[in-house]
Amino acid sequence: MRIAVVSDTHRSMDAIEKVCEKIRSSHADLIIHLGDVMDDADVMEVMLDREVRRVPGNCDYTFGTPEEILLEVEGYKVLAVHGHAHGVKRGLNLLKGEARRKGARIALYGHTHVAKEEVIGEVYLFNPGSASLPKEGQKKSMAFLDIGENGVFFDIVKL
């Protein structure tokens, strides 16, 4: 299964258009927006004519929207969050612990605006970076997560 992962679009139409262009050519099975601003997922849905799953970030002011997505893909549980509630700017141990408590081997997060992939204690932690406002000298990015018989692969894509 191929999952398109995007975060921190922050109402940038330029970023949303570039993300949608990459998704159209990727044949992704699922699209997840990790917040900031999750309303951008609505715009993406119209542009792509398909569902975009989403979680709220620290810049999203919604009530009643689940703070996380937990799904099972090809035998792997995947936890998707924005990351602010897990202190990801200070480290990934809280997020890793939450993933383990929920039985997830993969955790997707945003918030830091820095694309990163790391494995800590058998938990894959993936951040697609920011599609609009990257930090630490990085380029605007999103990512694709491929999960299948051959394992887990995370591909950070520059926009």
N, C-alpha and C positions, 0 to 999 in steps of 0.2 A: 504494500500500500504506500502511496506517495501522499504526504501531507505538506501543503504549503503553509509556512509559518511566518506571520508578519507582526510587527509590534511598533508602537510609538510613531504612528503616522501623523499625529498632531494636526489634523485638518489640512494637510498639504495636498492639494489636488495633483500637483506634479508627482508627489510620492505615490499617491493612490493609483494614478494612471500607469506609472512605471511598474508597480507591483502587479496590477491587473494584466499588463502586457506579458510579464514573466509567467504568471499563472496560466494564462491562455495557452502559452506554448509548452507548458510543462506536463499537461495531462494529469494534474493533481486529482486525487480521489476525494480529498477533504481539504478545507481551508480553515485555519484558525487565526484569529486576530487576538493578540495578547494585550489589548488595551492601549489607552492614551492615543488617540481618542476612539473609543469603541464604536461611536456613532459612524465613524468612517467605514465600518463593516457594512452598514446599510448602503452606503454609496457603492462599495465594492459589489454587493449583491446585485444592485441594479446594473452595474457595468458588466458583470460576469454572467448575470442571469442564473445565479445559483446561490445556495446557502453558504453563509460565512459564519462559522461558530465564533463566539467571542466571550471574553471575560473583561470586567472593568479594571481600569488602572487608577492610579492616584489622581489623575486629572478628569476622571469620569464621575459624574454626579448622578448616579442612578440608584434606585432603590428596588430591591427584590430580584436583582440580577445575580445569579450565582457567581461567587468569587473564583470559582475554579471549574474546569472541565476534567472529568475522569472518564477515560474510555479504554477499551481493550482493542488492540490491533495486533493481529497475527501472533497472539500469545503473549504480548507485552502490554502491561497497563501503562497508560500515558496520563500524566498529570499536567494540566496547562493552567498557569496562573500569570498575573502580571509581575509579581515579585516584590512589590513594595511592602506587603504584609509579612513577608518572610525575610526582610532585611537584606536583600541580595546585594545591595551596595556595600555592605560590610562583610559579606562572605556568603557561601552557599550551604553551610552546615544546617541551618534551619530548614531550608527548602529540601535538602537531601533527607533530613529526618521526617519531614511531612510526607515526602514521596514514599519512604519506607513504611511509614505507619499505614498508608493507604494501599500498600502492596504494589506501588508503581516502580518500574525499572527505568522509566524515562520521565524527566521533568522538563517542561518548556517554560521559559520565563522571559520577561522583557525588563523594563524599568531602567536599566543601567545605560541603555543606548550604546552598548558595546557588544559586538558579536563575539560569541565564545562557545566553545564546546569543551566539556570536561567530564571525566568519570571519577566519582568519589564513592568508594565502597560499593561497587556494583550498580550504582545509579548513574545513568547518563543524564547530564545537565546541559541543556542547549538554549542559547540565546541567539535569536536571529539578528540582533543589533537593531538600529533604528532606520526606518525607511525615510525619515525626514530630517532628523537632527542627530547625526552620529557624534560620538565623543571619542576622546583619546586618539585623534588623528585618523580614525577609521572613515571609510566611505559609506554612503547610504547603502543599506542592505536589507535583505530578507533571507529566508532559507527554505530548503526542502528537506523533509525527514522521510527517508525511505526505510520501511520495515518489512522484512520478508524472510524467506528461508535462509538467506545468506547473512542475516544479522541486521544491524542498525547502522544506517549511514546518514550523516548530517552534512548538507552542502550549503554553505553560506554563499549567497549570490549577490554580487554588487549590482546596484541599480544605476 
